């Protein structure tokens, strides 16, 4: 990539009745953000006009038919649809889900075709996006199908990174879904991401126990003894810096997390409740392990404040900066590893 070329940052607008458009537009309402990248919204001129008018935002943008026509120094809007969606702030409507998916599909296709460099997704509603041709619990599962690699929901800040062994799965189903193959795969995905995306040479990873007190030696459930501990020992013996399982109830409050580069939680709330408590507004949802870079803010559609101009865009802004930094880190990592391989070939 030409070092002088601006990174093209694609944005899927999420649910038009939530705060997605608001936080994205507020982020790039600060003209200084245009120094860092070229933003490309996947929506339509009229949709963005409707949002800016309703939210009383004074923004100028450049309407285009394809990402290749995007102009640096401007907010660009790819016209994905011709309809004029009815905006019903705070309502989970069929139209809200329909246009969210159209935006996501168009942005993902552009990402796959290298028409954009990174993707930042605004929040969707996991219920109204469901249809005959879209049956995924959320962004992560859809992108895992569309992009190469082993996907992992990775919640990140500069000082805290939490991955999940199981994500959008009912709590009652999580223990049965955790097996040695899954654990090995997730640990390796986290390791690779920490090295490639965050520049950490020898990552240290902590695993949280599945049961209270990590099972108390089998007294409270046997999953930790029979599944987690053997895999952790096996990977540790093979040279991976993997530790645990740690009792989840005291791990964050005691600041133990600060001793590790990343934490793998057994299930969704075990990892995300402490993460959002410690980092809400500054956290970023990153889909690690894929061939392309995708980030998202750490909040949902927030229907209760949609359309009121109250939404805080801090997390979306962090998602933009994190996507740009990860993209640059990957470019650097690729160059370094390619040079190593070339040197090895020469020596032979």
TORGU-506493 format. One record per residue (C-alpha): residue in three letters; y, z, x; residue number from 1. Coordinates in pm, 1 decimal. Last residue first. Layout:
N
<node 'ala'; <Y; Z; X>; NUM>
...
END
This chain:
348
<node 'unk'; <-2142.2; 212.8; 1958.0>; 348>
<node 'unk'; <-1805.2; 350.1; 2058.9>; 347>
<node 'unk'; <-1626.0; 73.9; 1863.8>; 346>
<node 'unk'; <-1820.8; 152.9; 1546.0>; 345>
<node 'unk'; <-1733.5; 522.4; 1575.3>; 344>
<node 'unk'; <-1365.8; 439.6; 1623.4>; 343>
<node 'unk'; <-1368.3; 220.7; 1309.7>; 342>
<node 'unk'; <-1534.3; 496.7; 1110.0>; 341>
<node 'unk'; <-1273.0; 749.1; 1222.2>; 340>
<node 'unk'; <-990.4; 505.8; 1140.5>; 339>
<node 'unk'; <-1130.9; 455.2; 790.5>; 338>
<node 'unk'; <-1146.6; 832.6; 744.1>; 337>
<node 'unk'; <-782.3; 877.3; 843.1>; 336>
<node 'unk'; <-654.3; 585.6; 634.4>; 335>
<node 'unk'; <-845.6; 699.4; 326.9>; 334>
<node 'unk'; <-723.8; 1056.1; 367.9>; 333>
<node 'unk'; <-362.6; 934.5; 393.3>; 332>
<node 'unk'; <-394.0; 722.1; 80.9>; 331>
<node 'unk'; <-564.5; 1008.4; -99.3>; 330>
<node 'unk'; <-288.7; 1249.5; -0.4>; 329>
<node 'unk'; <-26.0; 1004.7; -127.4>; 328>
<node 'unk'; <-201.7; 975.7; -464.9>; 327>
<node 'unk'; <-243.5; 1352.7; -479.6>; 326>
<node 'unk'; <128.7; 1401.4; -416.4>; 325>
<node 'unk'; <232.2; 1151.3; -684.7>; 324>
<node 'unk'; <-3.0; 1300.4; -943.6>; 323>
<node 'unk'; <115.6; 1653.2; -858.6>; 322>
<node 'unk'; <481.8; 1553.4; -895.7>; 321>
<node 'unk'; <419.5; 1399.5; -1237.8>; 320>
<node 'unk'; <204.4; 1691.4; -1357.2>; 319>
<node 'unk'; <475.2; 1933.0; -1239.7>; 318>
<node 'unk'; <727.3; 1744.4; -1455.6>; 317>
<node 'unk'; <488.0; 1770.0; -1748.7>; 316>
<node 'unk'; <451.9; 2143.5; -1684.3>; 315>
<node 'unk'; <827.2; 2200.8; -1670.0>; 314>
<node 'unk'; <903.9; 1999.6; -1987.8>; 313>
<node 'unk'; <983.4; 2300.5; -2206.3>; 312>
<node 'unk'; <982.0; 2196.4; -2571.8>; 311>
<node 'unk'; <1273.7; 2321.9; -2782.2>; 310>
<node 'unk'; <1408.2; 1988.3; -2907.9>; 309>
<node 'unk'; <1300.1; 2072.0; -3261.2>; 308>
<node 'unk'; <1077.3; 1768.6; -3314.2>; 307>
<node 'unk'; <758.2; 1955.5; -3228.3>; 306>
<node 'unk'; <793.0; 2334.5; -3214.3>; 305>
<node 'unk'; <490.1; 2434.3; -3424.9>; 304>
<node 'unk'; <305.9; 2113.4; -3338.4>; 303>
<node 'unk'; <252.6; 2236.6; -2980.8>; 302>
<node 'unk'; <60.5; 1919.0; -2881.5>; 301>
<node 'unk'; <-130.3; 2100.6; -2607.3>; 300>
<node 'unk'; <-40.8; 2271.4; -2281.3>; 299>
<node 'unk'; <-134.3; 2249.8; -1911.6>; 298>
<node 'unk'; <48.8; 1921.7; -1850.1>; 297>
<node 'unk'; <-164.8; 1618.9; -1758.3>; 296>
<node 'unk'; <-293.5; 1452.1; -1443.2>; 295>
<node 'unk'; <-487.7; 1135.1; -1366.3>; 294>
<node 'unk'; <-558.1; 984.5; -1025.2>; 293>
<node 'unk'; <-815.1; 705.1; -991.8>; 292>
<node 'unk'; <-1171.3; 678.9; -858.7>; 291>
<node 'unk'; <-1265.5; 1001.4; -1034.1>; 290>
<node 'unk'; <-1373.6; 1336.7; -892.1>; 289>
<node 'unk'; <-1086.9; 1548.4; -1019.2>; 288>
<node 'unk'; <-923.8; 1520.0; -1360.6>; 287>
<node 'unk'; <-610.4; 1728.0; -1304.9>; 286>
<node 'unk'; <-464.2; 1964.3; -1563.6>; 285>
<node 'unk'; <-140.9; 2095.7; -1416.3>; 284>
<node 'unk'; <0.2; 2446.7; -1416.8>; 283>
<node 'unk'; <365.1; 2542.8; -1387.7>; 282>
<node 'unk'; <436.2; 2618.6; -1752.7>; 281>
<node 'unk'; <156.0; 2872.7; -1772.1>; 280>
<node 'unk'; <46.4; 2985.0; -1423.8>; 279>
<node 'unk'; <-95.8; 3336.9; -1427.3>; 278>
<node 'unk'; <-186.8; 3362.2; -1794.1>; 277>
<node 'unk'; <-277.6; 2993.8; -1801.1>; 276>
<node 'unk'; <-526.0; 3034.5; -1517.8>; 275>
<node 'unk'; <-661.2; 3365.2; -1647.6>; 274>
<node 'unk'; <-738.2; 3214.1; -1990.6>; 273>
<node 'unk'; <-849.2; 2880.4; -1845.3>; 272>
<node 'unk'; <-1141.7; 2995.1; -1633.2>; 271>
<node 'unk'; <-1347.4; 3215.1; -1863.5>; 270>
<node 'unk'; <-1206.3; 3019.7; -2157.6>; 269>
<node 'unk'; <-1376.5; 2693.1; -2060.7>; 268>
<node 'unk'; <-1715.2; 2794.0; -1918.8>; 267>
<node 'unk'; <-1889.5; 2897.2; -1597.0>; 266>
<node 'unk'; <-1575.8; 2916.1; -1385.1>; 265>
<node 'unk'; <-1552.3; 2744.0; -1047.1>; 264>
<node 'unk'; <-1276.7; 2887.4; -828.6>; 263>
<node 'unk'; <-1081.1; 2703.8; -562.5>; 262>
<node 'unk'; <-925.2; 2753.2; -218.2>; 261>
<node 'unk'; <-1047.4; 3111.5; -199.5>; 260>
<node 'unk'; <-916.8; 3450.9; -84.1>; 259>
<node 'unk'; <-633.2; 3446.0; -339.0>; 258>
<node 'unk'; <-890.3; 3459.6; -619.7>; 257>
<node 'unk'; <-965.4; 3819.6; -528.0>; 256>
<node 'unk'; <-621.0; 3914.0; -665.6>; 255>
<node 'unk'; <-771.2; 4222.2; -833.6>; 254>
<node 'unk'; <-662.5; 4097.7; -1175.4>; 253>
<node 'unk'; <-823.4; 3759.7; -1109.4>; 252>
<node 'unk'; <-1176.7; 3870.1; -1022.0>; 251>
<node 'unk'; <-1190.0; 4179.7; -1243.2>; 250>
<node 'unk'; <-1340.0; 4040.5; -1565.2>; 249>
<node 'unk'; <-1507.1; 3740.8; -1400.6>; 248>
<node 'unk'; <-1772.2; 3932.5; -1208.7>; 247>
<node 'unk'; <-1831.2; 3721.6; -897.3>; 246>
<node 'unk'; <-2127.1; 3493.9; -835.4>; 245>
<node 'unk'; <-2051.9; 3446.8; -559.4>; 244>
<node 'unk'; <-1963.9; 3236.9; -255.8>; 243>
<node 'unk'; <-1965.5; 2873.3; -144.7>; 242>
<node 'unk'; <-1848.2; 2767.1; 200.3>; 241>
<node 'unk'; <-2105.4; 2486.5; 227.6>; 240>
<node 'unk'; <-2316.0; 2486.5; 544.4>; 239>
<node 'unk'; <-2666.6; 2416.4; 413.7>; 238>
<node 'unk'; <-2742.9; 2791.5; 399.0>; 237>
<node 'unk'; <-2440.1; 2830.5; 169.7>; 236>
<node 'unk'; <-2569.5; 2553.2; -55.1>; 235>
<node 'unk'; <-2912.5; 2716.5; -88.7>; 234>
<node 'unk'; <-2764.7; 3064.1; -132.2>; 233>
<node 'unk'; <-2526.2; 2942.0; -407.7>; 232>
<node 'unk'; <-2812.9; 2755.1; -574.9>; 231>
<node 'unk'; <-3039.4; 3063.3; -573.5>; 230>
<node 'unk'; <-2759.5; 3290.3; -705.1>; 229>
<node 'unk'; <-2652.4; 3069.6; -996.4>; 228>
<node 'unk'; <-2984.8; 2990.6; -1165.2>; 227>
<node 'unk'; <-3231.7; 3281.2; -1176.9>; 226>
<node 'unk'; <-3013.5; 3579.3; -1096.9>; 225>
<node 'unk'; <-2700.8; 3457.8; -1276.8>; 224>
<node 'unk'; <-2897.2; 3324.6; -1573.8>; 223>
<node 'unk'; <-3097.4; 3647.1; -1625.7>; 222>
<node 'unk'; <-2892.0; 3816.4; -1895.6>; 221>
<node 'unk'; <-2732.7; 4160.5; -1894.7>; 220>
<node 'unk'; <-2987.6; 4368.8; -1698.2>; 219>
<node 'unk'; <-3069.7; 4078.9; -1464.4>; 218>
<node 'unk'; <-2911.5; 4220.3; -1152.6>; 217>
<node 'unk'; <-2601.0; 4332.4; -1343.0>; 216>
<node 'unk'; <-2572.8; 3992.7; -1518.1>; 215>
<node 'unk'; <-2274.4; 3863.4; -1323.1>; 214>
<node 'unk'; <-2083.0; 4174.3; -1436.1>; 213>
<node 'unk'; <-2067.0; 4013.5; -1784.3>; 212>
<node 'unk'; <-2274.5; 3692.0; -1786.7>; 211>
<node 'unk'; <-2213.7; 3348.2; -1634.1>; 210>
<node 'unk'; <-2083.4; 3479.5; -1304.5>; 209>
<node 'unk'; <-1780.6; 3322.7; -1139.4>; 208>
<node 'unk'; <-1825.4; 3085.6; -846.9>; 207>
<node 'unk'; <-1593.6; 3104.0; -547.0>; 206>
<node 'unk'; <-1513.9; 2804.3; -325.0>; 205>
<node 'unk'; <-1385.9; 2795.9; 32.7>; 204>
<node 'unk'; <-1272.7; 2450.2; 142.3>; 203>
<node 'unk'; <-1298.0; 2341.8; 506.0>; 202>
<node 'unk'; <-1039.6; 2063.8; 567.1>; 201>
<node 'unk'; <-796.5; 2124.0; 279.8>; 200>
<node 'unk'; <-573.8; 1815.1; 238.7>; 199>
<node 'unk'; <-522.4; 1848.9; -137.1>; 198>
<node 'unk'; <-665.2; 1524.7; -278.1>; 197>
<node 'unk'; <-928.2; 1429.6; -20.3>; 196>
<node 'unk'; <-1038.8; 1769.0; 108.1>; 195>
<node 'unk'; <-992.9; 1974.4; -208.6>; 194>
<node 'unk'; <-1126.4; 1686.6; -417.5>; 193>
<node 'unk'; <-1438.3; 1652.3; -203.7>; 192>
<node 'unk'; <-1513.1; 2023.1; -222.6>; 191>
<node 'unk'; <-1452.7; 2036.1; -598.7>; 190>
<node 'unk'; <-1685.3; 1739.6; -656.4>; 189>
<node 'unk'; <-1947.5; 1893.5; -426.8>; 188>
<node 'unk'; <-1935.5; 2221.2; -618.9>; 187>
<node 'unk'; <-1955.3; 2037.1; -951.4>; 186>
<node 'unk'; <-2260.2; 1833.5; -848.1>; 185>
<node 'unk'; <-2446.0; 2129.7; -699.1>; 184>
<node 'unk'; <-2384.3; 2339.4; -1012.2>; 183>
<node 'unk'; <-2487.4; 2059.2; -1249.1>; 182>
<node 'unk'; <-2811.6; 1994.2; -1055.9>; 181>
<node 'unk'; <-2895.8; 2365.1; -1046.2>; 180>
<node 'unk'; <-2854.2; 2413.4; -1423.6>; 179>
<node 'unk'; <-2573.8; 2520.7; -1656.6>; 178>
<node 'unk'; <-2606.5; 2356.9; -1999.2>; 177>
<node 'unk'; <-2814.8; 2643.5; -2139.1>; 176>
<node 'unk'; <-2543.0; 2893.4; -2048.5>; 175>
<node 'unk'; <-2266.6; 2684.6; -2217.6>; 174>
<node 'unk'; <-2420.9; 2630.0; -2561.4>; 173>
<node 'unk'; <-2311.3; 2957.6; -2724.2>; 172>
<node 'unk'; <-1961.3; 2912.5; -2581.8>; 171>
<node 'unk'; <-1926.3; 2575.1; -2756.4>; 170>
<node 'unk'; <-1857.9; 2297.8; -2507.1>; 169>
<node 'unk'; <-1532.6; 2138.5; -2401.7>; 168>
<node 'unk'; <-1558.5; 2241.2; -2034.8>; 167>
<node 'unk'; <-1880.2; 2333.4; -1854.3>; 166>
<node 'unk'; <-1895.4; 2404.3; -1479.5>; 165>
<node 'unk'; <-1517.4; 2437.8; -1484.0>; 164>
<node 'unk'; <-1260.3; 2412.0; -1206.2>; 163>
<node 'unk'; <-977.8; 2652.1; -1124.4>; 162>
<node 'unk'; <-714.7; 2598.8; -854.8>; 161>
<node 'unk'; <-450.3; 2860.6; -778.1>; 160>
<node 'unk'; <-168.4; 2875.9; -522.7>; 159>
<node 'unk'; <-12.3; 2528.8; -533.2>; 158>
<node 'unk'; <-105.8; 2492.0; -898.5>; 157>
<node 'unk'; <-423.1; 2340.0; -1041.0>; 156>
<node 'unk'; <-653.2; 2321.5; -1340.8>; 155>
<node 'unk'; <-947.1; 2098.8; -1248.5>; 154>
<node 'unk'; <-1150.4; 1940.7; -1526.6>; 153>
<node 'unk'; <-1422.8; 1761.9; -1331.6>; 152>
<node 'unk'; <-1530.2; 1399.5; -1352.8>; 151>
<node 'unk'; <-1808.6; 1257.4; -1137.0>; 150>
<node 'unk'; <-1702.5; 908.4; -1023.7>; 149>
<node 'unk'; <-1598.1; 568.7; -1153.3>; 148>
<node 'unk'; <-1342.1; 535.4; -1431.7>; 147>
<node 'unk'; <-1388.0; 446.0; -1799.9>; 146>
<node 'unk'; <-1665.8; 688.4; -1891.7>; 145>
<node 'unk'; <-1518.6; 983.9; -1703.5>; 144>
<node 'unk'; <-1179.2; 887.0; -1847.4>; 143>
<node 'unk'; <-1307.1; 939.6; -2201.3>; 142>
<node 'unk'; <-1470.2; 1273.0; -2116.1>; 141>
<node 'unk'; <-1158.4; 1405.7; -1943.7>; 140>
<node 'unk'; <-914.5; 1288.7; -2211.7>; 139>
<node 'unk'; <-1072.5; 1477.7; -2499.6>; 138>
<node 'unk'; <-1379.3; 1566.2; -2703.7>; 137>
<node 'unk'; <-1479.1; 1197.4; -2712.9>; 136>
<node 'unk'; <-1576.5; 974.7; -3005.8>; 135>
<node 'unk'; <-1346.5; 675.0; -3000.5>; 134>
<node 'unk'; <-1484.7; 356.4; -3158.1>; 133>
<node 'unk'; <-1588.7; 505.6; -3491.9>; 132>
<node 'unk'; <-1291.2; 742.5; -3493.1>; 131>
<node 'unk'; <-1181.0; 1076.1; -3348.8>; 130>
<node 'unk'; <-821.9; 1099.0; -3227.5>; 129>
<node 'unk'; <-725.5; 1319.5; -3524.1>; 128>
<node 'unk'; <-941.9; 1610.2; -3411.3>; 127>
<node 'unk'; <-881.2; 1640.3; -3036.5>; 126>
<node 'unk'; <-504.1; 1632.4; -3084.7>; 125>
<node 'unk'; <-347.7; 1462.9; -2783.8>; 124>
<node 'unk'; <-121.5; 1593.8; -2507.8>; 123>
<node 'unk'; <75.3; 1360.1; -2275.9>; 122>
<node 'unk'; <-127.6; 1181.4; -2008.7>; 121>
<node 'unk'; <-3.1; 1117.3; -1655.6>; 120>
<node 'unk'; <-164.3; 816.2; -1489.1>; 119>
<node 'unk'; <-147.6; 698.0; -1128.5>; 118>
<node 'unk'; <-108.3; 368.9; -941.9>; 117>
<node 'unk'; <-23.4; 130.7; -1225.7>; 116>
<node 'unk'; <-123.9; -234.8; -1253.2>; 115>
<node 'unk'; <-428.8; -147.2; -1041.6>; 114>
<node 'unk'; <-663.8; -302.2; -1301.7>; 113>
<node 'unk'; <-834.2; 30.0; -1378.8>; 112>
<node 'unk'; <-495.9; 199.3; -1417.6>; 111>
<node 'unk'; <-369.6; -73.8; -1650.2>; 110>
<node 'unk'; <-683.7; -33.4; -1860.8>; 109>
<node 'unk'; <-626.1; 341.8; -1870.4>; 108>
<node 'unk'; <-266.5; 293.3; -1987.3>; 107>
<node 'unk'; <-371.1; 55.8; -2265.4>; 106>
<node 'unk'; <-652.6; 285.3; -2380.6>; 105>
<node 'unk'; <-429.9; 594.0; -2373.7>; 104>
<node 'unk'; <-148.5; 427.8; -2571.7>; 103>
<node 'unk'; <-388.2; 294.1; -2834.0>; 102>
<node 'unk'; <-553.9; 636.3; -2847.7>; 101>
<node 'unk'; <-227.5; 820.7; -2913.8>; 100>
<node 'unk'; <-130.4; 551.7; -3166.1>; 99>
<node 'unk'; <-438.3; 615.7; -3379.7>; 98>
<node 'unk'; <-430.3; 994.4; -3349.2>; 97>
<node 'unk'; <-74.3; 1026.7; -3475.3>; 96>
<node 'unk'; <-144.8; 765.2; -3742.4>; 95>
<node 'unk'; <-429.2; 976.0; -3880.8>; 94>
<node 'unk'; <-191.1; 1269.4; -3910.4>; 93>
<node 'unk'; <-185.6; 1615.2; -3752.0>; 92>
<node 'unk'; <161.6; 1717.5; -3867.2>; 91>
<node 'unk'; <422.2; 1903.5; -3661.3>; 90>
<node 'unk'; <661.8; 1611.2; -3640.6>; 89>
<node 'unk'; <592.2; 1338.1; -3892.5>; 88>
<node 'unk'; <689.3; 1015.8; -3712.8>; 87>
<node 'unk'; <599.2; 700.6; -3903.6>; 86>
<node 'unk'; <481.4; 442.5; -3653.8>; 85>
<node 'unk'; <676.1; 115.0; -3637.7>; 84>
<node 'unk'; <413.5; -151.6; -3583.3>; 83>
<node 'unk'; <433.6; -398.8; -3296.1>; 82>
<node 'unk'; <195.1; -228.0; -3055.2>; 81>
<node 'unk'; <150.1; -190.8; -2678.0>; 80>
<node 'unk'; <510.8; -271.1; -2586.1>; 79>
<node 'unk'; <527.3; -145.4; -2227.0>; 78>
<node 'unk'; <826.9; 87.0; -2185.2>; 77>
<node 'unk'; <1002.6; 118.1; -1850.6>; 76>
<node 'unk'; <1240.0; 398.6; -1747.6>; 75>
<node 'unk'; <1454.8; 246.9; -1474.2>; 74>
<node 'unk'; <1514.6; 277.4; -1099.1>; 73>
<node 'unk'; <1234.1; 35.5; -1016.3>; 72>
<node 'unk'; <1175.7; -234.9; -1275.0>; 71>
<node 'unk'; <846.1; -285.1; -1456.3>; 70>
<node 'unk'; <741.8; -647.2; -1511.9>; 69>
<node 'unk'; <393.2; -591.8; -1365.5>; 68>
<node 'unk'; <331.4; -329.4; -1635.1>; 67>
<node 'unk'; <321.7; -588.1; -1915.6>; 66>
<node 'unk'; <535.0; -678.6; -2217.7>; 65>
<node 'unk'; <850.3; -499.0; -2107.3>; 64>
<node 'unk'; <1125.6; -285.6; -2266.6>; 63>
<node 'unk'; <1363.7; -124.6; -2015.1>; 62>
<node 'unk'; <1495.3; 217.0; -2105.0>; 61>
<node 'unk'; <1821.1; 401.4; -2166.3>; 60>
<node 'unk'; <1820.2; 766.3; -2264.9>; 59>
<node 'unk'; <2051.6; 989.4; -2469.4>; 58>
<node 'unk'; <1815.9; 1231.4; -2638.7>; 57>
<node 'unk'; <1895.7; 1349.2; -2991.7>; 56>
<node 'unk'; <1533.3; 1443.0; -3060.1>; 55>
<node 'unk'; <1502.7; 1221.0; -3366.5>; 54>
<node 'unk'; <1693.8; 938.4; -3195.9>; 53>
<node 'unk'; <1496.9; 962.2; -2872.2>; 52>
<node 'unk'; <1168.9; 965.6; -3065.2>; 51>
<node 'unk'; <1253.3; 671.9; -3290.6>; 50>
<node 'unk'; <1378.8; 466.8; -2994.7>; 49>
<node 'unk'; <1055.6; 545.0; -2808.2>; 48>
<node 'unk'; <852.2; 416.3; -3102.5>; 47>
<node 'unk'; <1079.0; 116.0; -3146.4>; 46>
<node 'unk'; <1047.7; 12.7; -2783.1>; 45>
<node 'unk'; <669.8; 42.9; -2792.9>; 44>
<node 'unk'; <404.0; 271.4; -2642.8>; 43>
<node 'unk'; <267.7; 280.8; -2287.4>; 42>
<node 'unk'; <545.5; 442.0; -2084.2>; 41>
<node 'unk'; <595.6; 314.9; -1727.4>; 40>
<node 'unk'; <773.7; 543.9; -1481.1>; 39>
<node 'unk'; <871.2; 402.9; -1137.5>; 38>
<node 'unk'; <842.3; 679.8; -880.1>; 37>
<node 'unk'; <1024.1; 938.2; -668.5>; 36>
<node 'unk'; <1385.2; 823.2; -691.1>; 35>
<node 'unk'; <1347.6; 780.2; -1067.4>; 34>
<node 'unk'; <1313.2; 1158.0; -1095.9>; 33>
<node 'unk'; <1677.8; 1190.0; -991.4>; 32>
<node 'unk'; <1774.8; 1027.4; -1321.9>; 31>
<node 'unk'; <1685.0; 1345.4; -1511.5>; 30>
<node 'unk'; <1603.0; 1198.4; -1851.3>; 29>
<node 'unk'; <1275.5; 1122.6; -1680.3>; 28>
<node 'unk'; <1135.2; 1468.5; -1747.7>; 27>
<node 'unk'; <1307.2; 1490.8; -2086.7>; 26>
<node 'unk'; <1131.8; 1169.8; -2191.2>; 25>
<node 'unk'; <789.9; 1303.3; -2094.6>; 24>
<node 'unk'; <849.8; 1644.6; -2254.1>; 23>
<node 'unk'; <970.6; 1489.1; -2580.2>; 22>
<node 'unk'; <705.6; 1219.3; -2596.7>; 21>
<node 'unk'; <430.0; 1478.3; -2572.2>; 20>
<node 'unk'; <581.7; 1738.3; -2806.6>; 19>
<node 'unk'; <362.2; 1662.8; -3106.7>; 18>
<node 'unk'; <395.1; 1413.2; -3391.1>; 17>
<node 'unk'; <364.3; 1110.3; -3162.1>; 16>
<node 'unk'; <31.0; 1245.4; -3033.5>; 15>
<node 'unk'; <-8.0; 1142.9; -2669.9>; 14>
<node 'unk'; <249.4; 925.3; -2492.2>; 13>
<node 'unk'; <30.3; 770.1; -2223.9>; 12>
<node 'unk'; <239.4; 757.7; -1907.8>; 11>
<node 'unk'; <184.3; 526.8; -1610.2>; 10>
<node 'unk'; <338.7; 605.8; -1271.0>; 9>
<node 'unk'; <401.3; 311.8; -1042.6>; 8>
<node 'unk'; <455.2; 444.1; -689.5>; 7>
<node 'unk'; <767.0; 291.2; -538.1>; 6>
<node 'unk'; <705.0; 37.3; -263.3>; 5>
<node 'unk'; <847.0; 118.8; 79.5>; 4>
<node 'unk'; <515.4; 242.7; 218.5>; 3>
<node 'unk'; <350.8; -87.3; 122.2>; 2>
<node 'unk'; <0.0; 0.0; 0.0>; 1>
END
